[in-house]
């Protein structure tokens, strides 16, 4: 057994809770809620409980309303059946001394009329993301969405508030607002996706307004230090987003403004694609935003044990979120601690139904260690 001190394995005070380590389970769509209610099942209970050794689990994105859906078999957090399903998850994770936040999700235009009784999905503007979405019939091209009316914007703010309350009723330790990866908030932030001329379009402040409206609404339900927010500042040519020369300036404004709140954390992604040839995008997200944001910074995308320890040691982040490694290594913090080998993940089973590739990855057997 290794006795080497690893920053990743140090405890961390996060708002009103203490995390046993800084190895965070990132939110990941897994498409296992294949029932009419889109509620978590006993399989979800097992999946999350297996990973309760994480300092914090952030659930897969869970839609805040029927209108927020864009993928098959994703769980929601807007009905009493869903709350009951999630309650079993939180109770089981807490029994294992784990901590768990619910990720609140609205996909906006990354959806399809097939999810909405033939109606167009909602978005800041009627701009087709020219992306693909996974419908009950398989991958299909996105369509032109419907520009949200003022009333629909206000209703959506309320949907997030209601979902935040339901997450509280389900026993979560906090919530994360999914304002990343080309979904609804990101569409408002992005000038190519948001052509509005009212209070929610045009200037950077206006394009950020919807996000802050939702954040304010969620703070009416949860203390600020039990709310996290997720962003992907250098997302480009992915999830329907094409960055602009104002993109980084927009995220600088948003993240600077978040210093006025006592949030649990800000969760950032390093670039999903190589943006080194795009002069107006940032290649080192943690380094840039560590200088701007004064609170707890969580970073993700492509980290392993070594690079995770390094980013904390160098002071560029406080917490590191792991996605795919947590899929195939339910005991990831233990593997890091003991430097046990990591199991390979099978991408073919990321979004299928059933236990295969979901709950059947074993923990590392200690007897294998000579």
Secondary structure, DSSP 4 states (H G I P E B T S, - for coil): ------GGGS-EEETTEEES-SEEE---------STT----HHHHHHHHHTTTSSEEEEEEEESSGGG--STT--BSSSHHHHHHHHHHHHHHHHTT--EEEEEE--TTSS-GGGTTTPPPEESSS-----EEEETTEEEE----EEPPHHHHHHHHHHHHHHHHHHHHTT-SEEEEE--TTSHHHHHH-TTT----STTSSSHHHHHHHHHHHHHHHHTTS-GGGEEEEE-TT--SBTTB---TTHHHHHHHHHHHGGGS--SEEEEE--SS--TT-TTS-S-HHHHHHHH--S-EEEESS--HHHHHHHHHTTS-SEEEESHHHHH-TTHHHHHHHTPPPPPP-GGGSS-SSSTTTT-PPPPPGGG--
